[in-house]
Amino acid sequence: KPRSNHVTRKVNERKEGFKVDQALDDQFVTGRVLARISSRPGQSGRCDGYILEGKELEFYSKKIRNKGK
């Protein structure tokens, strides 16, 4: 089913203000994305989490780099 003109305009308007952080884009290029698991312990067969970005991404990236030294 083709999109209506209204939906097409709405999608294009949303794309204009969308910008991906450079650090996050670099992760996608390398094929490795840092994420944090936020589900409670004991939940079997399910894992909830979110992709790290901004200050949190910088923090964990530094931790990983320093761990290798």
Secondary structure by P-SEA (a helix, b strand, c coil): ccccaaaaaaaaaaaaabbbbaaaaaaaaacbbbbbbccccccccbbbbbbbccaaaaaaaaaaaaaac
